[in-house]
Structures are given as C-alpha cells and as structure tokens.
C-alpha cells in the first residue's frame, strides 16, 4: 500500500473518531458553548462606549414586502445620554436587542405615520422597554394628530398581557404604571415644528408627501452641531430638502421603479393581478434612489443612506441595480442601509463613522 494511501486512511480514521466523539459529548459541548455565548451577550450594551454626539442605528430597513434580512421600518437615534426610536416596524425591537442596544433605554418613540409597517412592532417594543428597565411610566409615543387612536388600540390589545406579566413577575419587576404607551400628539402649522427640546437635543417634525396617507412627517434631530434627517415615507419632497439643509446624514426611503416594474410584470404573468395592482400603486408615493439623491444634493447633506428598501433583494450584488443613477446625482457617500448598521457623528467633529452591530 502506498504511503499516501495509508495517510489518507489514517486521516479518515481520525476524522471518524472525531465525529463520534463530538456526537457522544454533543450535549456537554452544546451546554458549554451556550454558556460562553450567554456570558458574552447577556447585559451587552453597545451604547456605553459611544462618544458624546449623535448616533444612528438601523434597526429596520425593510418594507411591507417580506424580506428575511430586513425588519420593518425602525431607526434608533442616540443623542448624548438620550435614546429615541423613529418608527416601530415588525422585528425592530428584536434587532435593537440583537445589536446590543438595551430596549430599556428607549425614552420615546417618534412615528412618521400610521401605515401598519411603521407601527406593527410597537407591542414588543413597549414590552421589552418596560421589562428591561422596570419602567414606571409608559413609553412616550410622539406623532401627528391621530396617534391617540393608535396608542389607545395598542394599549387595549395588550392590557390582558400586561396583567399577566405583573401577576407573574411582581410589581417591583414590572410596575403596572410603566406598561403600554402614552400618546404625545403634535400639530404642524406651516411646513415644520419643533416637537422636543432636551439637554441640547432638538427634534423638528416636518410634513412630507405620502398621499393618500395623511398626516405623514419626517424628523430632523440636531445635537451639538451634528444632525440627521429621517425622511419617513415620502415622494420627492421640497419641504424635506429645505428642512434637511446642511444635515450631516440624510436617511431617506427609496423604491427602485425599474426593479418593482419587473416584479409587477412577473405578477401579471402569474395571474396575480391583485398584488400587481398594489406594486403599480406604490410607485406614486415613494421616492426613487435617484430622486433621493437629487434631494440630498439640493440639501447639501454630508451622506445619504437608503432605507425602507423596495423591492427586497438577496445580496449586495444587487446594490448598483438598486441605486441606478443615484451616484451620478449626488457626489457624497451613498450607503444602501442594512439592519445592524451604526453611524456615529461625534460632537466637535465632521466625521461620520460606520460599523456593524450585528
């Protein structure tokens, strides 16, 4: 027998023994690995090492169209020691936790409008904030007129569950006064209005065009010379361009009509006319990547990040097809947002640093 063949047989034997050993001790190995993972992740707080400044974490960059890699609309904004969330799409609270950002630190939620994909993750967000910090006051939910009805509905839907939690864990762990949410409605006379000022943070709400959805708003956050604008859902908006003037970061929704049209054609071919009608309709109240790039250029922002991505696509390979001509229309950096991204804008600096939290 050749030496090489003998070595192959020896290696095969060693591999077989290794596989059998792993199977024999699989339970013990699994327990040990699980304990190590728990010890490294439980209590993790990615916010404690952040420098003073403005930080934006993408907890959901998806849309109502199913996408395994993207939660519904959700953005975390951290200004100094204060943390807020814009929109609460399905899976957003889960991603906040997976990024190592404690839901218990959420001080308030800002809703851009009341489409289901921007509010359907509010239940888990209310629960994880409440249980994660033994909150004694409900989650403050800021939004345009109409937010009162949304919050009343969620509070009613979760009232029995809240009772179960208190009965099981006790009032010290889950104070009854901290369950649910409180509506904080605002009205906008003209184009925009300041809706919150706290410890150097200013939040400005502004009207956007998402007809027939009304009211619909975006938000600008300013803190210690740094700024981010979150568009919400909107067609190309002159108001947004005015409010976003000079912002460091523009987080803008984007729908690529060329790709959506291919989906529509496929739906028609399959005889799915009902869904095809919807994919045609959505073209008129969303902005394309190219239109968002035009707005970024007119506003003179530092960086453009696409979110609320439509349609879904499976990998980075498709980013250029999604962006289309956007890079030709805006010469600053353009990022196709993904769940887990963190953008940090330290106070006293012009830097925008990016890293992945999950």
Secondary structure in CASP SS format (residue, H / E / C, confidence):
PFRMAT SS
TARGET T0000
AUTHOR 0000-0000-0000
METHOD secondary structure of the structure
MODEL  1
X C 1.00
X C 1.00
X H 1.00
X H 1.00
X H 1.00
X H 1.00
X H 1.00
X H 1.00
X H 1.00
X H 1.00
X H 1.00
X H 1.00
X H 1.00
X H 1.00
X H 1.00
X H 1.00
X H 1.00
X H 1.00
X H 1.00
X H 1.00
X H 1.00
X H 1.00
X H 1.00
X H 1.00
X C 1.00
X H 1.00
X H 1.00
X H 1.00
X H 1.00
X H 1.00
X H 1.00
X H 1.00
X H 1.00
X H 1.00
X H 1.00
X H 1.00
X H 1.00
X H 1.00
X H 1.00
X H 1.00
X H 1.00
X C 1.00
X C 1.00
X C 1.00
X C 1.00
X C 1.00
X C 1.00
X C 1.00
X C 1.00
X C 1.00
X C 1.00
X C 1.00
X E 1.00
X E 1.00
X E 1.00
X E 1.00
X E 1.00
X E 1.00
X E 1.00
X E 1.00
X C 1.00
X C 1.00
X C 1.00
X C 1.00
X C 1.00
X C 1.00
X C 1.00
X C 1.00
X C 1.00
X C 1.00
X C 1.00
X C 1.00
X C 1.00
X E 1.00
X E 1.00
X E 1.00
X E 1.00
X E 1.00
X E 1.00
X C 1.00
X C 1.00
X E 1.00
X E 1.00
X E 1.00
X E 1.00
X E 1.00
X C 1.00
X C 1.00
X C 1.00
X C 1.00
X C 1.00
X H 1.00
X H 1.00
X H 1.00
X H 1.00
X H 1.00
X H 1.00
X H 1.00
X C 1.00
X C 1.00
X C 1.00
X C 1.00
X H 1.00
X H 1.00
X H 1.00
X E 1.00
X E 1.00
X E 1.00
X E 1.00
X E 1.00
X C 1.00
X C 1.00
X C 1.00
X C 1.00
X C 1.00
X H 1.00
X H 1.00
X H 1.00
X C 1.00
X C 1.00
X C 1.00
X H 1.00
X H 1.00
X H 1.00
X H 1.00
X H 1.00
X H 1.00
X H 1.00
X H 1.00
X H 1.00
X H 1.00
X H 1.00
X H 1.00
X C 1.00
X C 1.00
X C 1.00
X C 1.00
X C 1.00
X E 1.00
X E 1.00
X E 1.00
X E 1.00
X E 1.00
X E 1.00
X C 1.00
X C 1.00
X H 1.00
X H 1.00
X H 1.00
X H 1.00
X H 1.00
X H 1.00
X H 1.00
X H 1.00
X H 1.00
X H 1.00
X H 1.00
X H 1.00
X H 1.00
X H 1.00
X H 1.00
X H 1.00
X H 1.00
X H 1.00
X H 1.00
X H 1.00
X H 1.00
X H 1.00
X H 1.00
X C 1.00
X C 1.00
X C 1.00
X C 1.00
X C 1.00
X C 1.00
X H 1.00
X H 1.00
X H 1.00
X C 1.00
X C 1.00
X E 1.00
X E 1.00
X E 1.00
X E 1.00
X E 1.00
X E 1.00
X C 1.00
X C 1.00
X C 1.00
X C 1.00
X C 1.00
X E 1.00
X E 1.00
X E 1.00
X E 1.00
X E 1.00
X E 1.00
X E 1.00
X C 1.00
X C 1.00
X E 1.00
X E 1.00
X E 1.00
X E 1.00
X E 1.00
X E 1.00
X E 1.00
X C 1.00
X C 1.00
X C 1.00
X C 1.00
X C 1.00
X C 1.00
X C 1.00
X C 1.00
X C 1.00
X E 1.00
X E 1.00
X E 1.00
X E 1.00
X E 1.00
X E 1.00
X E 1.00
X C 1.00
X C 1.00
X E 1.00
X E 1.00
X E 1.00
X E 1.00
X E 1.00
X C 1.00
X C 1.00
X C 1.00
X C 1.00
X C 1.00
X C 1.00
X C 1.00
X H 1.00
X H 1.00
X H 1.00
X H 1.00
X H 1.00
X H 1.00
X C 1.00
X C 1.00
X C 1.00
X C 1.00
X C 1.00
X E 1.00
X E 1.00
X E 1.00
X E 1.00
X E 1.00
X E 1.00
X E 1.00
X C 1.00
X H 1.00
X H 1.00
X H 1.00
X H 1.00
X H 1.00
X H 1.00
X H 1.00
X H 1.00
X H 1.00
X H 1.00
X H 1.00
X H 1.00
X H 1.00
X C 1.00
X C 1.00
X C 1.00
X H 1.00
X H 1.00
X H 1.00
X H 1.00
X H 1.00
X H 1.00
X H 1.00
X H 1.00
X H 1.00
X H 1.00
X H 1.00
X H 1.00
X C 1.00
X C 1.00
X C 1.00
X C 1.00
X H 1.00
X H 1.00
X H 1.00
X H 1.00
X H 1.00
X H 1.00
X H 1.00
X H 1.00
X H 1.00
X H 1.00
X H 1.00
X C 1.00
X C 1.00
X C 1.00
X E 1.00
X E 1.00
X E 1.00
X E 1.00
X E 1.00
X E 1.00
X E 1.00
X E 1.00
X C 1.00
X C 1.00
X C 1.00
X C 1.00
X C 1.00
X H 1.00
X H 1.00
X H 1.00
X H 1.00
X H 1.00
X H 1.00
X H 1.00
X H 1.00
X C 1.00
X C 1.00
X H 1.00
X H 1.00
X H 1.00
X H 1.00
X C 1.00
X C 1.00
X C 1.00
X E 1.00
X E 1.00
X E 1.00
X E 1.00
X C 1.00
X C 1.00
X C 1.00
X C 1.00
X E 1.00
X E 1.00
X E 1.00
X E 1.00
X E 1.00
X E 1.00
X C 1.00
X C 1.00
X C 1.00
X C 1.00
X C 1.00
X C 1.00
X E 1.00
X E 1.00
X E 1.00
X E 1.00
X C 1.00
X C 1.00
END
